[in-house]
């Protein structure tokens, strides 16, 4: 017969064991969640979504609609619930698509009373960097050779001929693709070209395309893409910076509208005709430029160009995909964490599919892995998953979601954005935005990283003033502009960025898995805290909501960047 003392000891031991199990249960569940995030599972989804049959998942398109349905079905299968009205997973929003009107657009060379008309899309096309501006311009031709080619340092000192009222012609000499910033350099170059030429009074720019691009079109018997110049306009979405309301300005005489600046690309046949040379001479110019020699600029006397561009408009819609998991705590389940990525990419370019495996198939499939992990263990707060669309068109899906959010934005603690997480250094990830509104967000990431993989957290691109402007280039931005702490987990660009070579074979799936697990641990930390992340960094942003949209992040913002962060 057991004594009362022995019985009491057994009860005490049982209670102690129960307490240990109660404390360790969340940790065990989190361990199950981490273990459920597997590169092999993500690869299966990525092989499907980055397949050439999806044509790059451009938005809007039938292909992105099918990708959205696939993601929605997977989300439902994994256990995410619909959050939108009517039990829907797809959040459609209206779009207007503008494409070049072939019947109304032309490029005309006038010389010695003779006209040669080049048509779209066989001979010319609006340049991708300047697509959308319509109208008609006419002016004498000035050939600038390779003056507008890289490098762009010291452009302010360029000695240009008189360009006022004229149209400039250049050879397209691209920078080497040997660095991951080739696309950023091309974008900077394009913006600098526009500023420089417009500042000198030019009315337009004609770029003779690269020999590689010309050969591709010849070999495939193609013209320029009709959708090359597509712009997507979203009437229901506010993306511009709004100035604070002030006293009404006194009435003034309206200024005369500025003439359009039209920038077009031309094939080699048209380029040779405009320059008054034979094709072999044009090829020799490109060969000379490729060897590093400057092709001299000159005024082409007696030659005039007229550029006319008009657009057709069509209406359609494209969807975000939205699902959620209810939080485990009765008091905190009405507060939220948003985990997001963009699932769209770019349309085919002159016969080449741009599959977007890293950009952003990697973030898209990582979210499916995160959904599985959170089903294993939910944090106290609810988790909303948003696969945005039309990111490549200007972050439009993310703007639409925050402006038409199905839950109060004041209740969203943070946004964790996964966009391009599978390339470059396997033990490093860039963080963009983590230190802009809440010290708690950056601290949560660093704490989760310290407990797990100890990735190198690189803050090189965190400043809105960085010349590559990555802060403005992914879906964390609309959330930050709404006063919601947000961060972009980003692996950096490569020579495959926005190219046909962004293939699954080049993705580092082991790195994807590590970054996805870091996001999971960060979300669990934020989701289990007793309060929403505090807005304690920027004195201009102290409450979540649309009122913050007027704050201009393009200016130098105040902030408390982590002193340990790596700086450029």
C-alpha positions as CSV (number, residue, x, y, z in Angstrom):
1,X,0.0,0.0,0.0
2,X,1.4,3.4,-1.1
3,X,2.0,6.0,1.5
4,X,0.4,9.5,1.3
5,X,3.9,10.9,0.8
6,X,4.6,8.6,-2.2
7,X,1.2,9.5,-3.7
8,X,2.0,13.2,-3.4
9,X,5.3,12.7,-5.1
10,X,3.7,11.0,-8.0
11,X,1.2,13.8,-8.4
12,X,3.9,16.4,-8.3
13,X,5.9,14.5,-10.9
14,X,2.9,14.2,-13.1
15,X,2.1,17.9,-12.9
16,X,5.8,18.8,-13.7
17,X,5.7,16.5,-16.7
18,X,2.5,18.1,-17.9
19,X,4.0,21.5,-17.5
20,X,7.1,20.5,-19.6
21,X,4.9,19.1,-22.3
22,X,2.7,22.3,-22.3
23,X,5.8,24.5,-22.7
24,X,7.5,22.3,-25.3
25,X,4.4,21.7,-27.4
26,X,4.7,25.0,-29.3
27,X,8.4,24.4,-29.9
28,X,7.7,20.9,-31.1
29,X,4.9,22.1,-33.4
30,X,7.2,24.8,-34.8
31,X,9.8,22.1,-35.4
32,X,7.2,20.2,-37.4
33,X,6.4,23.4,-39.3
34,X,10.0,23.9,-40.1
35,X,10.5,20.3,-41.1
36,X,7.5,20.5,-43.5
37,X,9.3,23.2,-45.6
38,X,11.1,21.2,-48.1
39,X,12.9,22.2,-51.3
40,X,11.7,19.1,-53.1
41,X,8.1,20.2,-52.6
42,X,8.8,23.7,-53.8
43,X,10.6,22.3,-56.9
44,X,7.4,20.5,-58.0
45,X,5.4,23.6,-58.0
46,X,8.2,25.6,-59.6
47,X,8.6,23.1,-62.5
48,X,4.9,23.7,-63.3
49,X,4.6,27.5,-62.9
50,X,8.0,28.3,-64.6
51,X,7.2,26.0,-67.6
52,X,7.4,27.7,-71.0
53,X,3.7,27.0,-71.6
54,X,2.9,29.7,-69.0
55,X,4.7,32.3,-71.4
56,X,6.1,34.1,-68.4
57,X,2.8,34.6,-66.6
58,X,2.3,38.3,-67.7
59,X,-0.5,40.2,-66.2
60,X,-3.1,40.4,-67.5
61,X,-3.1,37.2,-69.6
62,X,-4.8,33.8,-69.8
63,X,-1.6,32.3,-68.5
64,X,-1.6,34.3,-65.3
65,X,-5.3,33.5,-64.8
66,X,-4.4,29.7,-65.0
67,X,-1.5,30.2,-62.6
68,X,-3.8,32.0,-60.2
69,X,-6.3,29.2,-60.3
70,X,-3.6,26.7,-59.7
71,X,-2.3,28.6,-56.6
72,X,-5.8,29.0,-55.3
73,X,-6.5,25.3,-55.6
74,X,-3.3,24.5,-53.8
75,X,-4.0,27.0,-51.1
76,X,-7.4,25.4,-50.5
77,X,-5.9,21.9,-50.5
78,X,-3.3,22.9,-48.0
79,X,-6.0,24.3,-45.6
80,X,-6.1,28.0,-46.3
81,X,-9.5,29.5,-46.0
82,X,-11.1,32.1,-48.3
83,X,-11.0,35.7,-47.0
84,X,-12.8,37.5,-49.7
85,X,-16.5,38.2,-50.0
86,X,-18.5,35.2,-51.3
87,X,-15.9,32.7,-50.2
88,X,-13.6,33.6,-53.1
89,X,-9.8,33.1,-53.3
90,X,-9.4,35.3,-56.3
91,X,-9.4,39.1,-55.9
92,X,-10.1,40.5,-59.4
93,X,-9.4,44.1,-60.2
94,X,-10.1,46.1,-63.4
95,X,-7.3,46.9,-65.9
96,X,-7.0,48.9,-69.1
97,X,-4.4,47.6,-71.5
98,X,-2.9,49.9,-74.1
99,X,-1.2,48.5,-77.2
100,X,0.2,50.2,-80.2
101,X,-2.4,50.8,-83.0
102,X,-0.6,49.5,-86.2
103,X,-3.0,51.2,-88.5
104,X,-2.3,54.6,-87.0
105,X,1.4,54.4,-86.2
106,X,4.2,55.0,-88.6
107,X,7.8,56.2,-89.0
108,X,8.4,58.3,-92.1
109,X,11.8,59.3,-93.6
110,X,11.7,62.4,-95.8
111,X,14.7,63.2,-98.0
112,X,14.9,65.2,-101.1
113,X,11.2,65.3,-101.5
114,X,10.9,61.6,-101.3
115,X,9.1,59.7,-98.5
116,X,9.9,56.2,-97.1
117,X,7.3,54.8,-94.7
118,X,8.3,52.2,-92.1
119,X,5.5,50.3,-90.4
120,X,4.8,48.9,-87.0
121,X,5.6,46.1,-86.0
122,X,7.7,45.0,-89.0
123,X,10.2,47.8,-89.0
124,X,9.9,49.9,-85.8
125,X,8.4,49.8,-82.3
126,X,8.1,52.2,-79.4
127,X,11.1,51.5,-77.1
128,X,10.2,49.5,-74.0
129,X,11.5,52.2,-71.6
130,X,9.4,55.0,-73.2
131,X,6.3,53.1,-74.2
132,X,3.0,54.8,-73.6
133,X,3.6,58.3,-74.9
134,X,1.5,59.0,-77.9
135,X,1.4,61.7,-80.5
136,X,3.3,63.0,-83.5
137,X,6.7,64.7,-83.8
138,X,8.8,65.8,-86.8
139,X,12.3,67.1,-87.0
140,X,15.7,67.0,-88.8
141,X,17.9,64.0,-88.0
142,X,21.1,64.2,-85.9
143,X,23.2,61.1,-85.6
144,X,24.9,60.7,-82.2
145,X,26.8,57.5,-83.0
146,X,27.7,56.0,-79.7
147,X,27.6,59.1,-77.6
148,X,24.7,57.8,-75.6
149,X,26.3,54.4,-75.0
150,X,27.7,53.2,-71.6
151,X,29.5,54.1,-69.5
152,X,27.2,56.9,-68.2
153,X,29.7,58.6,-65.9
154,X,30.2,62.2,-66.7
155,X,27.2,62.5,-68.9
156,X,26.7,66.1,-67.9
157,X,29.9,67.0,-69.7
158,X,28.8,65.5,-73.0
159,X,29.4,67.9,-75.9
160,X,26.2,67.5,-78.0
161,X,25.4,69.2,-81.3
162,X,22.3,71.4,-81.5
163,X,19.3,69.2,-80.8
164,X,16.5,71.7,-80.4
165,X,13.5,70.6,-82.4
166,X,15.5,67.6,-83.8
167,X,15.3,63.8,-83.6
168,X,18.4,62.0,-82.4
169,X,19.5,58.6,-83.8
170,X,21.9,56.3,-82.0
171,X,23.3,52.7,-82.2
172,X,22.1,50.5,-79.4
173,X,25.4,49.5,-77.8
174,X,24.6,47.5,-74.6
175,X,26.6,47.2,-71.4
176,X,28.3,43.8,-70.8
177,X,26.0,41.3,-69.1
178,X,28.8,40.2,-66.9
179,X,27.3,41.6,-63.7
180,X,24.1,41.1,-61.9
181,X,23.3,44.8,-62.3
182,X,23.1,44.8,-66.2
183,X,19.4,45.5,-66.1
184,X,19.7,48.2,-63.5
185,X,22.5,49.8,-65.6
186,X,20.3,49.7,-68.7
187,X,17.4,51.3,-66.8
188,X,19.6,54.1,-65.5
189,X,21.0,54.6,-68.9
190,X,17.5,54.9,-70.4
191,X,16.4,57.4,-67.8
192,X,19.6,59.5,-68.3
193,X,19.1,59.5,-72.1
194,X,15.6,60.9,-71.7
195,X,16.6,63.6,-69.3
196,X,19.7,64.6,-71.4
197,X,17.9,64.7,-74.8
198,X,14.7,66.4,-73.5
199,X,16.9,68.9,-71.7
200,X,18.5,69.8,-75.0
201,X,15.2,70.3,-76.7
202,X,15.1,67.0,-78.8
203,X,11.7,65.8,-79.9
204,X,12.5,62.1,-80.2
205,X,15.1,59.3,-80.2
206,X,15.6,56.5,-82.7
207,X,17.6,53.6,-81.5
208,X,19.0,51.1,-84.1
209,X,18.7,47.7,-82.3
210,X,21.7,45.5,-81.5
211,X,23.0,43.0,-84.0
212,X,22.0,40.1,-81.7
213,X,18.5,41.3,-81.5
214,X,18.3,41.8,-85.3
215,X,19.6,38.3,-85.9
216,X,17.0,36.8,-83.6
217,X,14.2,38.5,-85.5
218,X,15.6,37.5,-88.8
219,X,16.1,33.8,-87.8
220,X,12.6,33.6,-86.4
221,X,11.0,35.6,-89.2
222,X,9.5,38.0,-86.6
223,X,8.7,41.6,-86.3
224,X,8.6,43.6,-83.1
225,X,6.1,42.5,-80.4
226,X,2.7,44.1,-80.5
227,X,2.7,43.9,-76.7
228,X,6.2,45.2,-76.4
229,X,4.8,48.7,-75.7
230,X,1.9,47.5,-73.5
231,X,1.1,49.7,-70.5
232,X,-1.4,48.7,-67.9
233,X,-3.5,51.5,-66.3
234,X,-5.5,50.7,-63.2
235,X,-8.3,53.3,-62.7
236,X,-9.2,52.0,-59.2
237,X,-5.7,52.1,-57.7
238,X,-3.9,55.0,-56.2
239,X,-0.1,54.7,-56.6
240,X,1.1,58.3,-56.9
241,X,2.4,60.4,-54.1
242,X,-0.3,62.8,-53.0
243,X,0.7,66.3,-51.8
244,X,-0.8,67.4,-48.5
245,X,-3.9,69.6,-49.1
246,X,-3.1,73.3,-49.0
247,X,-4.9,76.6,-49.8
248,X,-6.2,76.7,-53.4
249,X,-3.8,78.1,-55.9
250,X,-4.7,81.4,-57.6
251,X,-6.1,81.0,-61.0
252,X,-3.5,81.2,-63.7
253,X,-3.3,81.0,-67.5
254,X,-2.9,77.3,-68.4
255,X,0.5,76.5,-69.8
256,X,0.8,75.3,-73.4
257,X,1.1,71.5,-73.4
258,X,4.7,70.3,-73.9
259,X,5.3,68.3,-77.1
260,X,5.6,64.6,-76.7
261,X,9.0,63.0,-76.7
262,X,8.8,59.8,-78.8
263,X,11.5,57.1,-78.5
264,X,11.4,54.2,-81.0
265,X,13.5,51.1,-81.8
266,X,14.2,50.4,-85.5
267,X,15.4,47.3,-87.4
268,X,18.7,47.4,-89.3
269,X,17.1,47.9,-92.7
270,X,15.3,51.0,-91.5
271,X,18.3,52.2,-89.6
272,X,20.5,52.0,-92.6
273,X,18.0,53.9,-94.7
274,X,17.7,56.7,-92.0
275,X,21.5,57.1,-91.9
276,X,21.9,56.9,-95.6
277,X,24.2,53.9,-95.6
278,X,24.1,50.4,-96.9
279,X,23.5,47.5,-94.4
280,X,27.2,46.5,-94.6
281,X,28.3,50.0,-93.5
282,X,25.8,49.8,-90.6
283,X,27.3,46.4,-89.5
284,X,30.8,47.9,-89.6
285,X,29.6,50.7,-87.3
286,X,28.4,48.2,-84.8
287,X,31.7,46.2,-85.1
288,X,33.7,49.3,-84.5
289,X,31.6,50.2,-81.4
290,X,31.9,46.7,-80.0
291,X,35.7,47.0,-80.2
292,X,35.5,50.2,-78.0
293,X,35.8,52.7,-80.8
294,X,33.5,55.7,-80.9
295,X,31.3,56.1,-83.9
296,X,31.4,59.8,-84.7
297,X,28.3,61.9,-84.4
298,X,27.2,64.1,-87.3
299,X,24.2,66.1,-88.6
300,X,22.4,64.4,-91.4
301,X,21.6,67.3,-93.7
302,X,18.4,67.2,-95.7
303,X,16.9,64.2,-93.8
304,X,13.7,64.6,-91.7
305,X,11.9,62.0,-89.6
306,X,8.3,62.0,-88.6
307,X,7.2,59.7,-85.8
308,X,3.5,59.0,-85.2
309,X,2.4,56.7,-82.4
310,X,-1.2,55.9,-81.3
311,X,-2.6,53.3,-79.0
312,X,-5.7,51.1,-78.7
313,X,-7.3,50.5,-75.3
314,X,-9.0,47.3,-74.2
315,X,-10.5,46.5,-70.8
316,X,-10.1,43.3,-68.8
317,X,-9.2,42.1,-65.3
318,X,-6.5,40.2,-63.4
319,X,-6.5,38.5,-60.0
320,X,-4.6,38.5,-56.7
321,X,-4.9,35.2,-54.9
322,X,-5.8,35.5,-51.2
323,X,-6.2,32.9,-48.4
324,X,-5.8,32.9,-44.7
325,X,-5.4,30.9,-41.5
326,X,-7.2,32.0,-38.3
327,X,-5.0,32.7,-35.4
328,X,-4.8,30.4,-32.4
329,X,-5.6,33.0,-29.8
330,X,-9.1,34.3,-29.2
331,X,-8.0,37.8,-28.4
332,X,-5.3,38.2,-31.0
333,X,-6.9,36.3,-34.0
334,X,-8.5,39.6,-35.1
335,X,-4.9,40.9,-35.8
336,X,-2.9,39.8,-38.8
337,X,0.4,39.2,-40.5
338,X,0.5,39.3,-44.3
339,X,2.9,37.1,-46.2
340,X,3.2,38.1,-49.8
341,X,4.9,37.6,-53.1
342,X,4.1,38.3,-56.7
343,X,3.3,35.5,-59.1
344,X,3.3,37.4,-62.4
345,X,6.3,38.0,-64.6
346,X,6.8,39.4,-68.1
347,X,5.4,38.6,-71.6
348,X,7.5,36.9,-74.2
349,X,10.0,39.2,-75.9
350,X,10.5,38.8,-79.6
351,X,9.9,35.0,-79.6
352,X,11.7,34.4,-76.3
353,X,9.7,33.2,-73.2
354,X,10.9,34.8,-70.0
355,X,10.0,32.1,-67.5
356,X,10.6,34.0,-64.3
357,X,11.8,31.0,-62.2
358,X,13.6,33.1,-59.6
359,X,11.5,36.3,-60.4
360,X,9.2,35.4,-58.9
361,X,8.4,31.7,-59.1
362,X,10.7,31.3,-56.1
363,X,8.7,33.5,-53.8
364,X,5.4,32.1,-55.2
365,X,6.2,28.5,-54.3
366,X,7.9,29.4,-51.0
367,X,4.5,30.8,-49.9
368,X,2.9,27.4,-50.6
369,X,5.5,25.8,-48.4
370,X,4.8,28.4,-45.7
371,X,1.1,27.7,-45.9
372,X,1.8,24.0,-45.2
373,X,4.1,25.0,-42.2
374,X,1.5,27.3,-40.6
375,X,-1.2,24.6,-40.9
376,X,1.1,22.5,-38.7
377,X,1.4,25.4,-36.1
378,X,-0.6,28.6,-36.2
379,X,0.6,31.7,-34.4
380,X,-1.7,33.6,-32.1
381,X,-2.5,36.1,-34.8
382,X,-4.1,35.2,-38.1
383,X,-1.9,34.9,-41.2
384,X,-3.0,36.3,-44.6
385,X,-1.4,35.0,-47.7
386,X,-1.5,37.2,-50.8
387,X,-0.1,36.2,-54.1
388,X,-0.1,39.6,-55.8
389,X,-0.3,40.1,-59.6
390,X,0.8,42.9,-61.9
391,X,3.9,43.6,-59.8
392,X,5.9,44.0,-63.0
393,X,3.4,46.6,-64.1
394,X,4.0,48.8,-61.1
395,X,3.2,46.9,-57.9
396,X,-0.5,47.2,-58.8
397,X,-1.9,44.1,-57.2
398,X,-0.3,45.0,-53.9
399,X,-1.6,48.5,-54.1
400,X,-5.1,47.2,-54.9
401,X,-5.0,44.8,-51.9
402,X,-4.0,47.4,-49.3
403,X,-6.6,49.8,-50.8
404,X,-9.3,47.2,-50.8
405,X,-8.2,45.1,-47.9
406,X,-10.8,42.7,-46.5
407,X,-9.5,43.3,-43.0
408,X,-8.8,46.6,-41.2
409,X,-5.2,47.7,-42.2
410,X,-4.9,49.1,-38.7
411,X,-4.8,45.5,-37.5
412,X,-2.0,44.2,-39.8
413,X,1.2,43.9,-37.7
414,X,3.6,43.4,-40.6
415,X,4.1,42.4,-44.3
416,X,6.8,39.8,-45.2
417,X,7.5,39.9,-48.9
418,X,9.4,37.1,-50.8
419,X,10.6,38.2,-54.2
420,X,13.6,36.5,-55.8
421,X,15.1,34.3,-53.1
422,X,16.9,31.5,-55.0
423,X,20.1,33.0,-56.5
424,X,23.6,34.3,-55.6
425,X,25.4,33.7,-52.3
426,X,23.7,30.6,-50.6
427,X,24.4,32.1,-47.2
428,X,23.2,35.7,-47.7
429,X,19.9,37.5,-48.2
430,X,19.2,41.2,-48.7
431,X,16.7,42.9,-46.4
432,X,14.9,46.0,-47.8
433,X,12.5,48.0,-45.7
434,X,12.9,46.1,-42.4
435,X,14.2,49.2,-40.6
436,X,11.9,51.9,-42.0
437,X,8.9,51.8,-39.7
438,X,9.5,49.5,-36.7
439,X,12.7,48.5,-34.9
440,X,10.7,45.4,-33.9
441,X,10.5,44.0,-37.4
442,X,14.2,44.1,-38.0
443,X,14.9,42.7,-34.5
444,X,12.5,39.8,-35.1
445,X,14.3,38.9,-38.3
446,X,17.7,39.1,-36.7
447,X,16.6,37.1,-33.7
448,X,15.0,34.4,-35.9
449,X,18.2,34.3,-38.0
450,X,20.4,34.0,-34.9
451,X,18.4,31.0,-33.8
452,X,18.5,29.2,-37.1
453,X,20.7,29.5,-40.2
454,X,22.8,32.6,-39.4
455,X,22.5,33.9,-42.9
456,X,24.4,37.1,-43.7
457,X,21.7,39.8,-43.6
458,X,22.8,42.4,-46.1
459,X,21.3,46.0,-46.0
460,X,23.1,47.3,-49.1
461,X,19.8,48.3,-50.9
462,X,17.7,49.3,-47.9
463,X,18.0,53.1,-48.6
464,X,15.3,54.7,-50.8
465,X,18.1,56.9,-52.1
466,X,20.2,54.0,-53.4
467,X,20.7,54.5,-57.2
468,X,19.1,51.2,-58.0
469,X,15.9,52.2,-56.2
470,X,15.1,48.6,-55.1
471,X,13.2,50.0,-52.1
472,X,10.5,51.1,-54.7
473,X,10.6,47.9,-56.8
474,X,8.6,45.2,-55.0
475,X,5.4,44.6,-53.1
476,X,6.5,45.6,-49.6
477,X,6.3,49.2,-50.8
478,X,2.5,49.7,-50.8
479,X,2.3,48.2,-47.3
480,X,5.1,50.5,-46.0
481,X,3.3,53.5,-47.6
482,X,0.2,52.5,-45.7
483,X,2.2,52.6,-42.4
484,X,2.5,48.8,-42.2
485,X,6.0,47.6,-41.3
486,X,7.2,45.6,-44.3
487,X,10.3,43.9,-45.6
488,X,11.5,42.4,-48.9
489,X,13.6,39.2,-48.7
490,X,15.7,39.5,-51.8
491,X,18.6,37.5,-53.2
492,X,19.8,40.2,-55.7
493,X,19.8,40.3,-59.4
494,X,21.9,38.3,-61.9
495,X,22.6,38.4,-65.6
496,X,19.4,36.3,-66.0
497,X,17.2,39.0,-64.4
498,X,14.2,39.6,-66.8
499,X,15.8,37.3,-69.4
500,X,15.0,34.0,-71.1
501,X,17.7,32.4,-68.9
502,X,15.8,32.8,-65.6
503,X,15.3,29.0,-65.4
504,X,14.6,26.6,-62.6
505,X,18.0,24.9,-63.4
506,X,19.7,28.0,-62.2
507,X,17.7,28.3,-58.9
508,X,19.4,27.3,-55.6
509,X,16.6,25.4,-54.0
510,X,18.6,24.8,-50.8
511,X,18.9,28.6,-50.4
512,X,15.1,28.9,-51.1
513,X,14.4,26.5,-48.3
514,X,16.6,28.4,-45.8
515,X,15.1,31.7,-46.6
516,X,11.6,30.3,-46.4
517,X,12.3,28.8,-43.0
518,X,13.7,32.2,-41.8
519,X,10.4,33.9,-42.9
520,X,8.4,31.2,-41.1
521,X,10.3,31.8,-37.8
522,X,10.1,35.5,-38.2
523,X,6.3,35.3,-38.7
524,X,5.9,33.1,-35.7
525,X,7.7,35.6,-33.6
526,X,5.7,38.6,-34.8
527,X,2.5,36.6,-34.7
528,X,2.9,35.5,-31.1
529,X,3.9,38.9,-29.6
530,X,1.4,40.5,-27.1
531,X,1.1,43.6,-29.3
532,X,1.3,44.8,-32.9
533,X,4.8,45.9,-34.0
534,X,5.3,49.4,-32.7
535,X,5.8,52.2,-35.3
536,X,8.8,53.7,-33.6
537,X,11.2,54.7,-36.4
538,X,9.7,57.4,-38.6
539,X,8.1,60.3,-36.6
540,X,6.0,61.1,-39.7
541,X,4.3,57.6,-39.6
542,X,2.8,56.8,-36.2
543,X,-0.5,55.1,-37.3
544,X,-1.3,52.5,-39.9
545,X,-3.7,53.7,-42.6
546,X,-4.1,55.4,-46.0
547,X,-3.2,58.8,-44.5
548,X,0.4,57.8,-44.8
549,X,0.3,57.7,-48.6
550,X,1.2,61.4,-48.8
551,X,4.6,60.8,-47.2
552,X,7.2,60.9,-49.9
553,X,9.7,58.1,-49.5
554,X,11.6,59.4,-52.5
555,X,13.1,62.0,-50.2
556,X,15.7,61.2,-47.5
557,X,13.6,59.6,-44.7
558,X,14.4,59.6,-41.0
559,X,15.2,56.2,-39.7
560,X,17.0,54.1,-37.2
561,X,18.9,51.6,-39.3
562,X,20.6,48.8,-37.4
563,X,24.2,49.9,-36.6
564,X,25.4,46.4,-37.4
565,X,23.9,46.5,-40.9
566,X,26.3,46.4,-43.8
567,X,26.4,49.6,-45.7
568,X,27.5,50.2,-49.3
